[in-house]
Amino acid sequence: MTKLLGPLVAALVLAVAPAADAGRPADGGRPVVEVRGAPARSLETPGPLAGKVIVVDPGHQLGNHNFPRQINRLVPAGGFRKPCNTTGTATNAGYPEATFTWQVARLLEQRLEGLGATVKMTRSSNRQGRWGPCVDKRGLAGNEIDADAKISIHGDGSYIAGAHGFHVIAPTDRRPWTHDIYRTSKRLAIDTRAALEARHLAVANYIAGGDGLDFRSDLATINLSDIPTVMVELGNMRDSADARRMTSRLGRAAYAEAIADGVRRFLG
């Protein structure tokens, strides 16, 4: 009887062990129990971003091109109207911007949560059967909960020969829309640029005056925000070197880690 206890206990353990996907919702949902890739942290020691709320906005949606009527509908953009959304760009090999931004955003979500932050995503999937959300919804995201910062992730699609590198977009001082956030958003942009450069990523050589900072007044995602907000064009998807980085797991991880570092710098 004693000799049978070992196999019997092993069988009972196997019988009650959860399946590998238990607790993981469909459609790109996050694990219920743990954040994959997040560094281990003592329950008694809060992370450096504990208590902070960050909105992460993965640009576009994979299925936008399937819903032209919906994404071409005009929505408020901060004193004027713009189309709800666009299809985004892609690499020359067809890797979509929507997929790139989604994959970087999920890595960024994991990194920020590992640092103790609460992360709110503006979309919860990357699917051909979905569209939006519209740029006005993205702009308003985080306002009601008074989030601490918002990062909108994009990739550029310039056909200028040799165009490569990243640039960070922040709002101009445009009353009444951005006067309350343009100073803090500029600080967030500067910290984000510094963190990307620290990863040896080159600033854009074709836009933003060559310093990696661009200030615009025509973007609903920024104009409608009441919290510090920047939009990051992480590279030119039409450039072969940028595209190689954007389509690699290591490259996307480097982008996500750099943005997380920028948020951490900004929030002190």
C-alpha positions as CSV (number, residue, x, y, z in Angstrom):
1,M,0.0,0.0,0.0
2,T,2.8,2.4,0.9
3,K,4.5,1.8,-2.5
4,L,1.3,2.9,-4.3
5,L,1.2,6.4,-2.6
6,G,3.8,8.0,-4.9
7,P,2.0,7.2,-8.2
8,L,-1.4,7.9,-6.6
9,V,-0.4,11.4,-5.4
10,A,1.2,12.1,-8.8
11,A,-2.1,11.1,-10.5
12,L,-4.1,13.4,-8.2
13,V,-1.8,16.3,-8.9
14,L,-2.2,15.8,-12.7
15,A,-6.0,15.6,-12.3
16,V,-6.4,18.9,-10.6
17,A,-3.7,20.9,-12.4
18,P,-5.1,23.6,-14.6
19,A,-4.7,23.5,-18.4
20,A,-2.0,25.6,-19.9
21,D,-4.5,28.2,-21.2
22,A,-6.8,28.3,-18.1
23,G,-7.6,31.8,-17.0
24,R,-6.6,33.3,-20.4
25,P,-9.6,34.9,-22.2
26,A,-9.8,34.7,-26.0
27,D,-9.0,37.6,-28.4
28,G,-5.7,38.6,-27.0
29,G,-6.8,38.9,-23.4
30,R,-4.2,39.1,-20.7
31,P,-3.4,36.3,-18.2
32,V,-5.6,36.5,-15.1
33,V,-2.9,35.4,-12.6
34,E,0.4,36.8,-13.9
35,V,1.8,39.2,-16.4
36,R,4.2,37.4,-18.7
37,G,7.6,38.9,-18.8
38,A,7.1,41.1,-15.8
39,P,10.0,41.0,-13.3
40,A,9.3,39.3,-10.0
41,R,8.6,41.7,-7.2
42,S,8.0,41.3,-3.5
43,L,4.5,41.8,-2.4
44,E,5.8,44.1,0.4
45,T,7.8,46.3,-2.0
46,P,5.7,48.4,-4.4
47,G,7.1,49.1,-7.9
48,P,8.4,52.5,-8.9
49,L,5.2,53.2,-10.8
50,A,2.8,51.9,-8.1
51,G,-0.3,54.0,-8.0
52,K,0.2,55.4,-11.5
53,V,-2.3,54.9,-14.3
54,I,-1.0,54.9,-17.9
55,V,-3.1,54.9,-21.0
56,V,-1.5,52.9,-23.9
57,D,-3.0,53.6,-27.3
58,P,-2.0,51.1,-30.1
59,G,-2.6,53.0,-33.3
60,H,-5.2,51.9,-35.8
61,Q,-6.9,48.5,-35.9
62,L,-6.1,45.6,-38.2
63,G,-9.6,45.4,-39.7
64,N,-10.1,49.2,-40.4
65,H,-9.7,48.6,-44.1
66,N,-12.8,46.3,-44.0
67,F,-15.0,49.1,-42.6
68,P,-14.6,52.2,-44.9
69,R,-17.9,53.7,-44.0
70,Q,-17.2,53.6,-40.3
71,I,-13.6,54.8,-40.3
72,N,-14.3,57.6,-42.8
73,R,-17.1,59.1,-40.6
74,L,-16.1,62.5,-39.3
75,V,-15.7,62.9,-35.5
76,P,-14.7,65.8,-33.2
77,A,-10.9,66.5,-33.3
78,G,-10.6,69.6,-31.1
79,G,-12.4,72.5,-32.7
80,F,-12.7,70.7,-36.1
81,R,-13.6,67.3,-37.5
82,K,-11.5,64.5,-38.9
83,P,-12.2,60.9,-40.1
84,C,-12.7,58.4,-37.3
85,N,-9.5,56.5,-38.2
86,T,-7.3,55.3,-41.0
87,T,-5.9,52.0,-42.1
88,G,-2.4,52.9,-41.1
89,T,0.7,52.0,-43.2
90,A,2.8,48.8,-43.5
91,T,6.2,47.5,-44.4
92,N,7.0,46.9,-48.0
93,A,6.5,43.2,-47.2
94,G,3.0,43.8,-45.9
95,Y,3.5,43.8,-42.1
96,P,0.7,46.1,-40.9
97,E,1.2,49.1,-38.7
98,A,-1.8,48.0,-36.7
99,T,-0.1,44.7,-35.8
100,F,3.2,46.4,-35.0
101,T,1.5,48.9,-32.7
102,W,-0.5,46.2,-31.0
103,Q,2.5,44.0,-30.4
104,V,4.6,46.8,-29.0
105,A,1.7,48.0,-26.8
106,R,1.2,44.6,-25.3
107,L,4.9,44.4,-24.4
108,L,4.7,47.9,-23.0
109,E,1.7,47.0,-21.0
110,Q,3.6,44.0,-19.4
111,R,6.6,46.2,-18.7
112,L,4.6,49.0,-17.0
113,E,2.6,46.6,-15.0
114,G,5.8,44.9,-13.9
115,L,6.9,48.4,-12.6
116,G,3.7,48.6,-10.6
117,A,1.5,50.8,-12.9
118,T,-2.1,50.2,-13.8
119,V,-2.4,50.2,-17.6
120,K,-5.5,51.1,-19.7
121,M,-5.5,50.1,-23.3
122,T,-7.6,51.9,-25.9
123,R,-8.3,48.7,-27.8
124,S,-8.4,45.1,-26.7
125,S,-7.8,43.2,-29.9
126,N,-6.0,43.2,-33.3
127,R,-8.5,41.6,-35.7
128,Q,-9.7,41.8,-39.2
129,G,-13.3,41.8,-38.0
130,R,-12.8,44.9,-35.8
131,W,-12.4,48.7,-36.5
132,G,-11.6,51.7,-34.4
133,P,-11.9,53.1,-31.8
134,C,-12.2,56.5,-33.4
135,V,-9.6,59.1,-32.7
136,D,-12.0,61.1,-30.5
137,K,-12.4,58.1,-28.2
138,R,-8.6,57.7,-28.1
139,G,-8.2,61.3,-27.3
140,L,-10.7,61.2,-24.4
141,A,-9.3,58.0,-23.0
142,G,-7.9,58.5,-19.5
143,N,-9.6,61.8,-18.9
144,E,-12.3,60.6,-16.6
145,I,-9.9,58.6,-14.4
146,D,-7.3,61.4,-14.4
147,A,-4.6,59.1,-15.7
148,D,-1.0,60.1,-15.3
149,A,0.1,59.9,-18.9
150,K,-0.9,58.6,-22.3
151,I,1.3,57.1,-25.0
152,S,0.0,56.6,-28.5
153,I,2.1,54.1,-30.5
154,H,2.5,54.4,-34.3
155,G,4.8,53.6,-37.2
156,D,5.4,56.1,-40.1
157,G,5.1,55.3,-43.8
158,S,7.3,57.8,-45.6
159,Y,8.4,57.1,-49.2
160,I,11.2,59.7,-49.0
161,A,14.4,58.0,-50.1
162,G,16.5,57.1,-47.0
163,A,13.9,58.3,-44.5
164,H,14.4,56.5,-41.2
165,G,14.3,56.9,-37.5
166,F,11.7,57.8,-34.8
167,H,10.1,61.0,-33.8
168,V,7.8,62.0,-30.8
169,I,4.8,64.2,-31.3
170,A,3.5,66.6,-28.6
171,P,0.8,69.3,-28.7
172,T,1.3,73.0,-29.4
173,D,-0.3,75.5,-27.0
174,R,-3.8,75.7,-28.5
175,R,-6.4,77.2,-26.3
176,P,-8.7,75.9,-25.0
177,W,-7.8,72.4,-26.1
178,T,-4.2,71.8,-25.1
179,H,-3.2,74.8,-23.0
180,D,-3.6,72.6,-19.8
181,I,-1.3,69.8,-21.1
182,Y,1.2,71.2,-23.6
183,R,3.9,71.8,-21.0
184,T,3.7,68.4,-19.3
185,S,3.3,66.7,-22.7
186,K,6.5,68.4,-23.9
187,R,8.3,67.0,-20.8
188,L,6.9,63.5,-21.6
189,A,8.1,63.9,-25.2
190,I,11.6,64.9,-24.2
191,D,11.9,62.0,-21.7
192,T,10.6,59.6,-24.3
193,R,13.0,60.8,-26.9
194,A,15.9,60.5,-24.4
195,A,14.9,56.9,-23.5
196,L,14.7,55.9,-27.2
197,E,18.1,57.5,-27.9
198,A,19.5,55.6,-24.9
199,R,18.6,52.4,-26.7
200,H,20.8,53.7,-29.6
201,L,17.7,54.3,-31.8
202,A,18.2,57.2,-34.3
203,V,15.9,60.2,-34.5
204,A,14.1,60.8,-37.7
205,N,16.2,62.4,-40.5
206,Y,13.2,63.4,-42.6
207,I,10.8,65.2,-40.3
208,A,10.7,67.2,-37.0
209,G,13.7,69.3,-37.8
210,G,16.1,66.4,-37.1
211,D,15.8,66.6,-33.3
212,G,13.1,63.9,-33.0
213,L,10.5,66.3,-31.5
214,D,7.4,67.4,-33.5
215,F,4.7,69.8,-32.2
216,R,1.3,69.5,-33.9
217,S,-2.2,70.9,-33.4
218,D,-4.1,68.7,-35.8
219,L,-4.3,65.4,-34.0
220,A,-7.5,64.5,-32.1
221,T,-5.7,61.9,-29.9
222,I,-3.7,64.8,-28.5
223,N,-6.2,67.7,-28.8
224,L,-8.9,66.0,-26.8
225,S,-6.7,64.8,-24.0
226,D,-6.7,66.3,-20.5
227,I,-3.6,64.3,-19.4
228,P,0.0,64.5,-20.6
229,T,0.0,62.8,-24.0
230,V,2.5,62.0,-26.8
231,M,2.3,60.1,-30.0
232,V,5.4,58.1,-30.9
233,E,6.3,57.3,-34.5
234,L,8.8,54.6,-33.7
235,G,10.3,54.3,-37.2
236,N,9.6,54.5,-40.9
237,M,8.0,51.2,-41.9
238,R,9.0,51.8,-45.5
239,D,12.7,51.9,-44.6
240,S,14.4,48.5,-44.8
241,A,16.5,48.9,-41.7
242,D,13.6,50.3,-39.6
243,A,11.4,47.5,-40.9
244,R,13.8,44.8,-39.9
245,R,13.8,46.1,-36.3
246,M,10.0,46.6,-36.3
247,T,9.3,43.0,-37.5
248,S,11.7,41.4,-35.0
249,R,10.7,40.4,-31.5
250,L,13.9,41.9,-30.1
251,G,13.3,45.1,-31.9
252,R,9.7,45.4,-30.6
253,A,10.9,44.6,-27.1
254,A,13.5,47.4,-27.3
255,Y,10.9,49.9,-28.3
256,A,8.6,48.8,-25.5
257,E,11.4,48.9,-22.9
258,A,12.5,52.4,-24.1
259,I,9.0,53.8,-23.9
260,A,8.6,52.3,-20.4
261,D,11.8,54.0,-19.4
262,G,10.6,57.3,-20.8
263,V,7.4,57.0,-18.7
264,R,9.4,56.2,-15.6
265,R,11.7,59.2,-16.2
266,F,8.6,61.5,-16.7
267,L,6.9,60.3,-13.5
268,G,10.0,60.4,-11.5
